[in-house]
Amino acid sequence: MINYRKVNNLTGWILFLIASLVYLLTIEETASFWDPGEFIAVAYKLQVPHPPGAPFFLLIYRMFSFLALGDPLEIAYWMNAGSAVFSGFTILFLFWSITLLGRKLFKLEKGKESKGHTIAIMGAGIIGALVYTFSDSFWFSAVESEVYAMSSFFTAIVIWAFLKWDVIENPKDENRYMIFIAYLVGLSIGVHLLNLVTLPALALVVYFKKYKNPNLKGAIVAFLLGGVALVTINNIIIPGLPSLAGSMEIFFVNSIGLPFGSGIIVFIALFLGGLIAAIIYSIKQEKVILNTVLLSLTFILIGYGSYALIVIRSNANTPINENAPKDIISFVSYLKREQYGYRPLMHGQYFTAEVQEQKEGDPVYAKGDDKYEIVDYEIVTEYDPEKTTILPRIYSTQAQHKRLYRQKLGLREGEEPTFADNIAFMLDHQLGHMYWRYFLWNFSGRESDITDAPWTGITNAFEDYPDFIENNKAHNNYLMLPLLLGLIGLLFQAKYDTKSFWLTTMLFLMMGVVLVLYLNSPPVEPRERDYIYVGSFYAFAIWIGMGVLAIAHGLAKLNKNFAVAGILATLIAFPVPVLMASQNYDDHDRSNRYFSVDSARNFLASCEENAILFTGGDNDTFPLWYVQEVEGFRTDVRVIVLSYFDTDWYVEQMTRPINQSAALPFSLEKKNFKRGTNDILFVNDRQGLEAISVKEYLKLLKNESDLLKVKSGYTNTIYQVPSRNLILEVDSAQVIKDGVVPEGMEDLTVNHMNLRVKGNYLTKGNLMLLDLIATNNWERPIYFNNTSLSSVSLDLSNHVVMEGLTYRLLPVQKPENVDEFVNTDLAYKNVTENFAYRGMDNPDSYFDEEYRRFTSNHRSMFNSLTNALIMEDKLDMAADIQKLSMEKFPNEAIPYDLSSGQSVPSLFELGEDDMAMDIIEVLSKRAFEMLQFYQEKGRAMDREAMYSLEMMRFFVPLLQERGYDELATEIQNNLDKVMGPAASPRGILQKRK
């Protein structure tokens, strides 16, 4: 007789070990691109991450960092290992959830499980768990230090705990288990809010158990009550309690005159006193349900208490202190993620709606010297009511988004969208492209890792794909077998266990379709968002397990032996996870990848000592934070996120020393950059005023001069820029004497710089940049990366010099015959001596699109340096740079790209015809394959395809000039086949002049 309990436990732990081992073998050995760099840095020193924070995650991963035994280079590895272990536990609880549902489907009593049922249920759990183990989206999050691995663990254990609660018979044990579940929910708030979405579905477990004759009406009521629990936690407990405490704090301090903190103390005393009194009342009156609810609330609050870490560490002024939530007012703003703006859900505007009115709403408070001061007002925007709708899906008024809406919906310029267009966008893009495509990636297959890659299935399983797709390691096809198995399981569970079917269905929909509708995605995202919906894919994995039971059930009807049927069903289904593992391993193996960190090191290595470096978004910044805060590399460089510079809390942080970086100098004071002051300064060119001195303008602004004030209907004073020509005077003799100007550039030194405003306004961040440039007075070198330089509203293009991957601001004028001004000697030294390129020449490693994009940035930098060296007749050095580029980023490891194509003219000029011809032949072949493939599939050309077309057009005349007429003719003929007669070369691939 098989002991079901022992087999179930042992098999679950074996699957935990298998999954954990797979993830440990494939984890990234350092900080990945995107958020892991930030999370590793903030967890290591318990700092403050981006809103809404993840304090419990930070505490746990901080403990994983101890396994590095003090070696800073091992910290990222061990934190990534933490994600691998939590993902292994997710698989463990998925297995146990499937086996619990299998027992329920067969209505097995505890201790009376037959050998056949035991084998079949174990097989179902094994296949369902292994399919999810090797699924694309879950594996992606399992090997990096992001919140999604730990969030999946909490989701899995909460679902399992509800299913476990369902089989408990003793009411006392039921209540204890419910309190345990509440504690898990509370802890999960300090990681991610995904498992809250499961509560409406899990309420069905309670209903089906407590009501012996359930019906549709009761199920709907239970589901809605679960929704009430979700809203209570997400909207009342998480932000609501701190908001109420904040209102009481403002009243006690501002109206009564009590000291800071008095309102919070009173609120805590009243709330805890009321909660304790209610618990005592429930005990004395023997109200069991009320007592359980109150204790559950108490344990949710205990778990939620991890958020105290955020306020405590923020007040410690940690180097990374995003939003600086030091007091109750800023903490509430942090929890509500106010910096990310608002997306309309149930009612809102179409993207063509015009603003009818903007008026001031509720006041915004900030902590002052002796009371809370009103610093701003929320802006209430009213749109044309004729251009609003229920369930707005095409709402964004950003220029890029408006263009994409029209493109996706086929609307002409000036044509108004309809409600049908609104729903069409929801169905086609938000649900179709941003969910079902991801779903099919995981259970049918994925064409490649190129942005917006479609799914693959049976119809294209044996299609003759072009090499650029066939050789892409993310080209995976599961022949739709996981999908088919899951659909079989769905139907089987619906027939034989209707209650559990509706539970699984609600889990699937709540963490998938409903989440899609709630997030209300814009028409373009910075990256693929499949990792958001892993909870939905988790629910489908349960159906995959049910599919094995369906096969076993069908076989048992034939041979009448359920044990044999269970074994055969497991063996029949086992190739499914094996196929997924074999297809997915090469594109989920992140071993020997270091360039996310090396590229960050290269940015910092491009800067002189004690520099100030402006960066752009996530991938420009988070890896830099990691190498500084964890590995301790170049902590003398002050990294400034340009977009954060628009906030008062961030500017204030810049006025303090951090690590080995001294405080930044500003002439403006807190009153000039606090929230609500100088958020926007509109350019208003005054007649007769051609230009204004930067220092004089800053002095007027600091003194709040009436000359700069603008009349408006707003409470806060608005200031202006009276001329877009802002002149910065330069003591040219002094900067040369101090060595600010590099040797050889003395003749280019200027006595003034026109920091012209490019647009119609300056943001606070650009104002503070202007102040920094003026007040710094060339004492500390100021650098920009390419993203921040292109985002600055001041025209700095004539005064920046490339010194590697960064552009240094100098009091020099760029020569007229130069497109990009380069300090060739310094850049050459940085590139050849100070930069790191570990592992990028390894063709066996997997480099996804983000890695390839950063490689392209490096190749582009190599090209700029090469061209500058050729201009200076340093041909040997130029050849060295191009050879280094080919050596460090060979085509076999990192396929040639647009930047490679741009290097061809320089290679010809250097006499490196073989290298040039190799690039042309490889890129032309791939371009033709790509264009032909897209044409055959009827796909619109994406960015890469358009660049491929331009490269083919560019290469034809270039080859003709060099006498390679045969290849030029071949490329032209191929171009004619796919596009018709080719036009002349266009702008993205111009030869060096």
N, C-alpha and C positions, 0 to 999 in steps of 0.2 A: 504494500500500500504506500503510495507516494504521499509524503507530508507536504500538502499544498503550501502551507505557510513558510516552511523552510525553503522550498524550491523557489517560491515567489521572492523571498528576501535575497537568497543567494543569486538568482538570475539578475535581479535588479542591480545588485552591487557589481556583478561582473560587467553589466552594460555600462555602469558608471565608470569602471576602470578602463573599458575599451574607448568610450567617448573621451574621457580625460586624457588618455594616452594619445589619441589621434590629435586632439587639440594642442597638447603639449609639444608634439612633434612638429606642428605646423605654425606655432605662434610666431609673431614678429619678435625679433630679439631686441628691439629698441622701440622708440615711440613712433607710432604710425602717423600718417597724415591725418588731417582733420582734428577732432577733439581729443584723441588720446594724449597728445603732447601736453595739452592744458591739464587734463585730469591727472596725469602722472605727476606733473609739477606741483599742482595744488594738493594732491594727496600726500606727497612726500613731506611737504612742510605744513600741511593742514592750513592751506590758504583758502581764498574765497573764489570759487569758479563763477561762470556766467549763470544768470538766473535761470530757473529758480533754485539752483544749487542742488547738491547731492551729499549732504553731510554724513549720512551713515555709510554711503559708498566710500567717502574719503577716509573715514575711520578704519574700515575693514581693509582697504587697499594700503593704507599706511602700515598696517600690521604685516601685509605681504611684503612690503619693502624691507622689513627686518631680515627676511631670508637672504638678502643680498650681503649680509654680514659686513656692512659698512662700505662696500665697493659701489660707488655711484654709477659705474658703467653697467652694473647688474640689476639696478633697481627697476628699470623698465621691464626687463625680462621677467622678474618675479611678479610684478603687478599684472603683466599679461598672463602669467601662469595662473593668477587669481581668477581671471576671466575664464580660463580653460577649466578650472576646477568647478566654478559655479555653473558653467555650461554642462559639465559632467553630471552635476546634481540635478540639473533641469531634465536631462535624459533619464536619470533614475526615477524622478517623480512622474515623468511622462509614462514610463513603463508601468509603474504602480497604478497610475490612473487608468491606463488601458486595461490592466488586469482586473481592477475593481469594476469597471464597466462591463467587462467580459463575464464576470461572476454574476452581475446583475442581469445581463441579457439572458443567461442560461438559468437564472433564478436558483442559484446554488446556495444551499445552506452551509453555514460555517462548520467545517470539519467533515462534511459529507461530499467533498469534491471527488469525482471519479478520476481514474488515471487518464482517461481520454479527454475529459474536460480540462484537466490540469495541463496536459501537453498542448492542447489547442490554444488555451488562454495564454500560456507562456509564449507560444509561437507568435500569437497576435501581438503581445507586448514587445517581443524582440524585434519583429519586422517594423512595427510602427515607430518604435524608439530609434532603430538604426536608420530608417529613412529620414527622420528628423535630424539625427546626428549628422548625416551627410548632405543635408539640404543646403542650398546655396546661401540664403540670407542668414540663417542661424549660424552656420560655420563662419561666415564673415565676422560676426560680432563676437564669436567665441575665442578669437585669437588676438584680441586687442583690448587695451584698458579703456573701455567705454562703459557707460552705465547699462547698456542693453543686455549684456550677459547676466549681470546680477539681477536686473529687472526681470529677465526671463525666468530666473530661478525663483523669485518671489511669486511670479504668476503661476508657475508650475506647482509650487508647494501650497499655494492658496487653493488652487483647483483640486489638488490631491486631498487637502485637508477637508474640504467640503464633501468630497466623495467618501472619505473615511468617516466623517461625521454621519453620513447617511446610513452607515452599517452599524453604528453604535446603538445599543439597545437601552442602556441605562441612562435615564434622563439627567442624572447628575454628571455623568461623563460627557453627555451631549453638551451641557452648558459649559463645562470646563474646556471642551474642544472649541466651542464657539468663541470663548474668550481668547484662547490661543490663536485662533484665526484673526481676531481683531488686532491682537498684538503684531502678528505678521503684517497685516495691512498698515498698521501704524509705522512699523519699521520701513516698509517699502516706500512710504512717502519720502523718506530721506534718501531714496535711490532714484525712483522714477514712478510716475503715476499710472503705468500701463495696467497693473492688476486691478485698479479701481474700476476699470471698464468691464471687468468680469462680474462685478457684483449683481447687476440686474439679472444676468443669466444664472448665476449661482443661487439667487433667491428661489429659482424654480426647484432646486434640490430640497430646500426647506419645505416648500409648498407640497411637493409630491410625497414627501415623507409624512408630513403632519396631517394631510388630508387624504383619507382612504379612497374617496370618490372624487378625484380631481376633474375639473372641466375647463373649457377654454376660458370662460369668464374669470375663474379663479386664477388660472395661470397668468392671464393678462394683469390682473391686480397684483399678483406676486411679483411679476416682472417690473411693474411700475413702482412697487414698494422698494425693490432692489435699486431702481433708478433714483428713488428718494434718498436711499443710503449713499449712493454715488454722489448726488448733488450735495448732500449734507457734509460729506467729507471734503469733496473737491471745492465747493463754493462757500461753505459755512465754516467748517473747522479750520481748513488750511489758511485761507486768506481772511475769513470772517472774524475769527477770534482775535488775531492781531489787529485787524482794522478797528474792532470795537474797543480794544485796549488803547489803540492810538487816539481814538476820539475822546475817550475818557481822560487820557493823558493830556491832550490839548486843553480840555475843559479845566482840569485841576490846575494846570500850570498857568494858562493864559487868563482864565476867568477868576479863579480863586486866589492865584498868586502863590501857590505852593511850589516847592522845588521840583526840578526834573526827576522823573521816576515815580512821583507820588501817585499819579493816576494809574500807572501800571501796577503798583503795589496794591492799591485799592481794588483794581479789577481782579487781580489774581486771588486776593483774599475772598472777594465776593463769589467768584466763580468756583474756586476750590471748596469754599465753605458750603455753597449750594449743592455741589456735586456730592460732597461727603454726607451732607444732611439727607439728600435724596437716597443715597445708598443705605444709610442707617434706617430710613423710613421703609425702604423695600424689604429689609431684613426683618424688622419688627412686624410688619404687616404680612410677611411671608408672600410677597408678590415676586414670584420666581422670574417671570418674564421681564418685569421692570428691572429687577436686580441684575439679570444677565445683560440687558441692554446697557445699563449704567456702568457695569464693570467692563463691558466691551468698549464703551466710550472711553473709560479711564485708561485702558490698555492701548487704545489707539493714540491717545494723547501722550502716553509714556513713550511709545515708539516715535511719535512726531517730535518729542522732546529733543531728538538729535539735532534739530535746527538751532538749538542754543549754541552749537559749535560755530555756526555762521556769524552770529553777532559777536561772540567772544573773540574769534580770530580776526574779524574785521576791525575791532577796536584795538587789536595788537598791531595794526598798520602793516600787515604782511605785504611783501613786494607785489604779489598778485592779489588784488582786492577789488573785484569787479562790482561796481555799483556802490561800494562802501556802505553796506547796510549796518551802520553802527547804532542807530536808534530805531525806535518802533516805527517812525514815519518812513524812513528809507527802507526798513525791513519789509514793510507791507508792499512798497513799490517793487522790491526785489521779488517777493513771492508772486506778485501778480504779473511779472514779466512785462512791465509797462514799456520797457525800452523797445520791445519788438512790435509795438503797434497793435492794431485791432483789425480782425477780419470779420465782416458781417456774416451772420449765420442764417437767421430766419427772415430778416428784412434788410434791404440795403439797395445801393445804387447800381446801375449798369455802368460799364466803363466809359460810356459817352456822356454820363451825367455831368452837368456843370454845377459848380458851387453857387448856391443862391445867397448864402449868408454864412459867415463865421462869427460866432459870438463866444464870449467867455462863460465858462461853466463854473464848476465847483473850484474853490481855492485849493492851491497846492502849498502845503506847509513844509518848512525845513527848520531844523533846530538852530536857534540863534544864540546870543550870549546869555540871555536871561529868560527867554520865552520862545515859543514856536512862532516863526514869522511866515506871513504869506509871501511867497517868492514868485508865484506864477498862478495862472488859472488854466484849467483844462479847456481846450478849444473844442467847441461843439460845431461840427460842420453840417450844414443843411443843404441837401441837393435838390435839384428840380424834382418834385414829386411825380411828375409825368415819366421820369426816367428811373424809377425805383421799382423793385419787385420783391415778392416773397421768395425765399430760398435763393438769394443772390449767389451766383457762381462765377459770373464774369464781371467782377466788381472793381478790380484794381485800375486806378487812373494813372499809373506809371506809364511813361511813353513807350518803353520797351514792351510792357505787358499789353498795352492797347494794340500795338502792332501785331503781336502774336495772337491775340484774340481774333483779330480780323483774318489773319493768315489761316488759323485753324478752322474758323467758321466759314471762310470763303466770303467775307463781307468786304465790299468795296469801301474805299475811303469816303466818309460822309454818310454811309448807310447805317441806319440805326438797328441795333440788335433787337430781337424779339424774345419773348419768354421761351419759345421753342428753341432758339439759339442757346439760351441760358441752360436749358435742360440737356440739349445736345452736347454742350461742353462738359457738363457734369458726367453724362454717360460715356462719352467718347474719351475725354482726356482724364478727368479726375478718377472715374471708376475704371475705364478701359485701360488707359495708358499708365496711370499711377497706382493701380491695384491689381487688376486681372492679369496684366502683363507680368507683374512681379510674381503673382500666384503661379502662373504657368512657368516662369523661370524655375521655380522650385520643384514643380511636379511634372513638367513636360520637358523642359530644356531651355537653353539660352544660346542665342546665336553668337554673341561675343561680349566683350566688355566695353565696346565702343558705346558712347552715350546714346541713349534711346534704343539700344539693341532690342530687337523683337525676341519672342520666344520661338522655340523649335518644337517639332512634334513628329508624328509618324510620316506625314506627307513629305517632309523634307529631310527625313532621316538619312537617306542615301543620296541626297542631292549633291551634285558636283559643285561644291562651293569654291569660290576663288581663294587663292592662297592667303590673302590678307584676313580672311575669316577662318579658313581651315587651320592656319598656323596660330591663330589666337587661342591661347590656353584656356580662355573662358568659353570657347566653343564647345558646349556640352549638349548632349541629346540623350534623354532617358526613354525615348520611344513612347512617351506618354504612359508608361507602365505604372509609375506612382499615382498618376491621376486616375487611371482606370481602376486600380486597386482601391483607391479612396472612394470613388463613386460606387463601387460594389459594396463597400463597407457602409456607406451612407444609406443606401437602399436597404441593406440587411438590417441595420440598426432601426431604421424607420419602421420596418415590418415587425420585428420581434421585440423591440424595446422602445416604444414610442416616447416615453417620458425622457429617457436618456438621449434619444435622438433630438428632441427639442432643446435639451440642455446643450448638447454639442453644437447644434445649429446656432443657438443664440451666442455661444462663445465665439464661433466662427464669424458671425456677422458683427458682433459688438467690437471685436478686435480687428475687423477688416473693413467692411462696407460702412458701418456707422462711424468708425474712426476717420475714414476718408471724408465723409460728409462733414464731420466736425472740424477737421483740419482745413478744409476748403482751400486746397492748394492753388497757387497762382499758375499761370501757363508755363512757367519755367522755374526750375529749382537749381541751386548750385551744384547738386550731385544727385545720383539716384537715391531714392528714399525707401527702398525695399525693407531695410532693417526695422522700420517703424511697425511693419505689419507681421512680425514673426509670431505674435500671439495667435493671429488668425491661422497661420500655417501650422502652428502647434495643434490647434483644434482639428485641422484636416488630417494631421498625423494620427489622431485618435481614430478617425474613419478608416485610415489605411490599416490600422490594427484590426478594426472590425471586418475589413475585407478578407483578412486571413481566416477569421472565424466563419465568414460566409463560404469560403472555399472548403473549409473543413466540414461545415454543415452539409454542403452539397455532396462531398465525397462520402460522408458517412451514410448518406442515403443509398449509395451504390454498394459499399462493402460491409455496411452494418457494424464496422469496428471504428469507434470514434478515436481511439488512440492512434491507430494507423492513419486515419483521415487527418488527424492533427499534425502528425509528422509529415505526411505528404503535402498538406497545405503550406506548412512552414517551408519545406524544401522548394515547392513551386514558387513561393513568394520571395525566397531568399535572394535570387538573382537581382531583384529590384534594388535593395540597398547596396549590393555589390557593384551593380552598374553605376549607381550614383557616386559611390566612393571612387571608382576608377575614373569616372568622368571629371569629378570635381577636385580631386587631390592636387593636381598640378597648378590649378589657379587659386587654391586656398592655402598652399604651402608658402608661408611668408619667411621661411628661414633664409638667411644670408641676404637680407634686405636692410640696408643702412642709409639709403640716400635721403630719406625723410630727415634724418638727423644731420647727415653730411652736408646737405644743401643749406641747412640752418647754420652750420658751422662756417660754410663758405660765405654766407651773407655777413656774418659777424667778422670773419677773417678779412673781409674787404674793407673794414673800417679801421681808421687810425685809433690810437689809444684815447680813451675817455670820450668817445664819439657819442653822438645822438643819432639814432637811426629810426626813420619813419617807415612804418609798414602798412600793408593793406589789411585784408581779411584773415580768415582762420588759418589757412595754410601758409600765409606769409608770416604769421606771428606765433602760433602755438608751438611749432618745433623750436623756435628761438627761445621761447620761455622755458621749454624743457632743457635745452643744452645749458642755459644759464643757471636755472634754479636747481637742477638735479646733477648735471655733470660739472657745474661750476666753470663753464667755459666763457671767457670774455664777459665777465660780469661788470666790467668797467663801462660797457656800452649801454646807454639808456635806450631801450626799445620803446617806441611810442606808436600806439595804434591810432592811425589818423582819424578813424571814425569815432573812437572813444574821446578824442580831443575836443569833441563838441559838447562834452559834459563837464559840469563844474567839479564833480568828485574826482574825475581823472586828472584835470588840470591841477587840482589841489595836491594830488599824490605826486605830481611832477615837481612840486616845490619842496619835496623832502628827499634826502639822500636815500638811495636803495642799493644794497650790496656795496660794490666798489664805485658806484656812480654817484657823483655829487648832485646836489639839488640843481634844478634848472633855473636860470635867471629870467624873471619877468618884470616888466615895469608896471603892468596892470595889477590891481589888487583884487581881493576876493569880491568886493562889491561890484567890480566890473565884469566878473565872469561867473557869478553865481547864477543858478537856474532862474530863467525868466529875464535875465539881463544879457543883452547882446547875443541872443541866440541866432538872430539873423540881422545883418546890416546891409540894407539895400544900397546899391550904387546909384547916386543921383548927381550926374555930372553938372556942376554949376557953371553957368555961362561965365566965360572969362577966366575960369580956373582950369588950366591945362593939366596941372599936376599938383601934388601936395607931398611934403616931406613926411616920410613914415614916422619919424620920431616926433614931429610936430603933431601929426594926426593922433598918435598914441597919447601924447600929453593932453590934447583936448578931450579925448575919450576918457582918460583917467580922471580928469577933473569934471566930467559930465557937463561939458560946455553946451550952452544953448545953441551954439552955432551948428551942432551936429544933430540936434533933436528933430524928430519928425512928428507932425501932428497926426494922431490916429484915434480911433475909438476904443483902444485898449487901455487898461489900467496901467500896465507897465510902460515905461518910457522906451521908445524905439529910436535908435541912433542910425546914422547913415554914413556912407563913404562919399565925400563930396567930389571925388574925382577917381576914375579907375586907374589913373597913372600915379602909383605910389613910389616915390623916389627915396632910395636908401643911399645916403652919402657914405663914401668910403675914403678913409685915409690911405691912399694907395702907397705912399712911402712907408707908412707904418706896417701895413700888412706884408709888404715885401721884406722889411727888416725883421719882422717876427717869424718869417718863414711860413706864413699862411699860404702864399702862392708857391706852388711847386717850381722847382728849378727848371728853367727853360720857358716858363709861361709869364715871365715878368713883363714882357712887351704887351701882353694881353690884359694886364691889370687895368681896371676902370676906377674912376673917382666917384662914380655913382651908378646905381642899378635901378632900372625901372621894373618894380615888382607889380606888373600890370594885372588888374583883376580881369579874369577871362569871361566870367559870366555877369549876371545882373545883381549878384549879392555875394557877401562873404558869410560863411557860417562862423560860429564861435571858434571852432577848431582852426579854421584858416586865420582868424584874427589872432589867436594865441600863437600860431606859427609865425605870423608877421612880427608879433611882439618878441618871440624867442629869437628870431633872426636879428632883429635890431638890438635887443638888449644883450645878447650873447657877444656881439661885437667881435666875432671871429675867434673867440677864445677857445671854444670847443668845436671840433669839426661836426658839421651837420650833413647827414646822408639821407637818401631816399632809395627805397627799392622801386622797381619799375611800376608796380601797382599804385603805390602812394604818390609817385611823381605824376602819374597820369590823372590822379584824382584831385590833386591840389588845385584850388581856384586861382592861384597866383601863377603867372607865367614865369617859370624859372628856367625854361628850356635853354636860354642863351648863357646861363651861368652855372650849369652843372657839368661835372666832368666824371666820366666813368672810370672807376678804379678797380673794377672786377665785376661783381654782381650788383654793386651799389653805385649811386651817383652822388658825388660830393658837391655841395653848394660852395662856390668860390667867387671872390670878387674879380672875376675875369669875364671877358666877352668871347664867346665862341667864334672861331674864324668863319668867314662867310662861305668858304668852299667845303665845309665839313658838316655832314649830316648829324653825326654823333661824336662829340668831343671826348677823347680818351687820353688818359695819362698812361701812355703805352708801357713805359718802364715799370711803373708800379703795378699796373694791371697784369703785365707779363709775370712779374715776380709772384703776385698773389695766385695766379692761375697755375703756375708751374711748381711753386714751392709751398704755398699755404693752404691750398684747397684739397679736399678729400673726395674720393670717388669710389669708395669701397664697394666691390661686388657688382658694379654696373657693367662689367665686361663678361659676366657669367651668363651664357645663353640658357643654362638650366634653371636659373631663378625666374620667378614670375614677377613682372613689373606691370602693374595695372595702369589704367589710363592716367591716374594722378601722378604716378612716378614718371610716366612718359612725358607728361606736360612739363614737369619740372626739369626733366632732361632737355626738353626743347628750349627752355629758358637758358640753360647752360650752353647749349649749342649756339643759340642766338648771340650770347655773350662772346663766345669764341669767334663768331663771324665778325662782330663789331671790332673786336681787338685785332683780328687778322687784317681787316680793311684799313684800320688806322695804322698798323705797322707797314702795310704796303704803301700808304700815302707818305710815310716817313722814310721809305726806301729801306726798311729793315726786313728784307725778304727772307733771310734765314730764320729770323724769329717768327715771322708770319707762318712759314712752312712748319716750324715746330709746333705752333698752336693748332694748326689744322691736323697734324699727325697725332697730337695729344688727344684731340677731340675724337678722332677715329679709333684711337687705342682705348680710350676710357669708355666710349659709347659706341661700340661696333654694331653694325646692322644686325648681326646674328643675335645680339642680346636686346638691343634697343633699336627697333626698325627705324630706318631713315624717315625723316619727317620734313615738314616745310622748311625748318631751319637748315636741314641738310641740303635741301635744294637751293637755298639762298647762298650756300658756300661755294657752289659750282663755279661762278665767274672768278672768284678769288683763286680757286684751285687751278683753273686754266691759266690765270695770270702768273701763278707761281711755278708753272710748268709741271704741275702734278696732274697730268691728263688722265692717268690711269684711275686715280681716285675719283676725279670728276666724272669720268665715263661710268664707273661703277655705280655712283649715286644716280646718275641719269637713267641708266638701264634698269636699276631696281625700282626707282620711283615711277618711271614711265610704265613699266609692266604692271605695277600695283595700281597706278592711276587708271589705266585702261580697264583692268579687271574690275575695279571698284565702280567706274562709271557704267560699264557694260552691265554689271550685276544690278545696279540701282535702276538702270533703264529697263531691264528685263522684269524687275519686280514692280515697276511702276512707282518707285519711291521718290519722294522729293529729295534733292541733294542736301545733305547736311553740310556742316562747316568743313569737315575733312574732305568730303567729295568735291566741294567747290575749290578748295585749295589744290586738290589733285588735278582738277581741270586747268587751273591757272598754271600749275607746274608744267603740264604738257604744252600749253601755249607758249610758255616762257622758254622751254628748252629748244623748240624748233629753230628760231632764228639764231640762238646761241650756238647750236651745233653747226648751222650753215656758215656762220662766221669763222668757225674753227676748221671747216673743211670736212666735217663728218656728215656729208650729204645723205648717205644711205640710211643712217639711223634717224636723221631729221625727217626724211621722207616716210620712214616706217611709223614714226610717232605721229606725223601729220595725217597719215592714212588711218591710223587707229582713232585719232581724234575725230576725223570726218565720219567714221563709222558710227560713233556714239552721239556726236553733237552736230553733225553737219559741218559745212565750211567753217574753219576756225577763225576767230577774230584775232586781232593783234594782241600782244601781251598786255596784261593789265597791271594794276598798281602794286599788288602784294609781293611780287617777285622782281623788283627792279634791280638792274645791275648797279654796281658801285660806279659812281661818276668819277 
